């Protein structure tokens, strides 16, 4: 009798063990979730994550603990998320740099964004205006382009580093306008902005939130935006497409990702929490105040967006023979 019972238990063991992960998924989450930010506190990704986290934890019923993991332009934090157990208890907010630009630079990344990551939702789009110092005589893109054509290489543009979004946006502009500018690389968006504010560099693309105070104060003049539509913060500034240069399409962005092996039911819950947070009126208002456009699209839409961005920036990198740092 003991032998028969033992054999029956052994036969049932795989079924019993297999039900444990299923029950864990059904109860998810039962403890705090780690929310990795691949940049320093106070930066754009950090601000977006800290605005979203309180609303997400209302939906999930557990705290989201923001953890800053800095390095390699955002790649270090994404890699840290990938190395965590694929159980849904570690997610990351990642930028265009880490998901669509660095993977196409010659140095590459230790992950394939489409293979190794599960796209949850686009968090925000951050438009990139092109600005000049207000003391300069350029009051339109036509005037700037004419000056650049008259003296090839005489105008300097600032970027936040080789292979950064501002660098690639300027590469797009040079190709579209048929002009030659001189690249001056700085270490980050704040030094880039100060270089144009102090007229060390004559022009530059940068994230709208960091430029907006200087535009509103009259120190910087925005000539165009690389977005699909005019921006409500600076409605008088035309898009590059309106000016006949639709290929200058430069908006930074930050999206929520998880390891690709996270079970599907948990990904559904994470998407519900993240997209729901972005649809919350107060969250949307706070993000809008930062100069960001809230996202909240589907997982499939965000995955397709990442794929399209990889293709776009990969082509800019290839054509410009851009090496990165």
Secondary structure, 3 states (H helix, E strand, C coil): CHHHHHHHHHHHHHHHHHHHHHHHHHHCCCCCEEEEECCCCCCHHHHHHHHHHHHHHHHHCCCEEEEECCCHHHHHHHHHHHHCCCCCCEEEEEEHHHHHHHHHCCCCCCCCHHHHEEEEEEEEEEEEEEEEECCCCCCCHHHHHHHHHHCCCCCEEEECCCCCHHHHHHHHHHHHHCCCCEEEECCCHHHHHHHHHCCCCCEEEEEHHHHHHHHHHCCEEEEEECCCCCCHHHCCCCECCCCCCCCCCCEEEEEEEEECCCCHHHHHHHHHHHHHHHHCHHHHHHHHHCCCEECCCCHHHHHHHHHHHHHHHHHHHHHHCCCCC
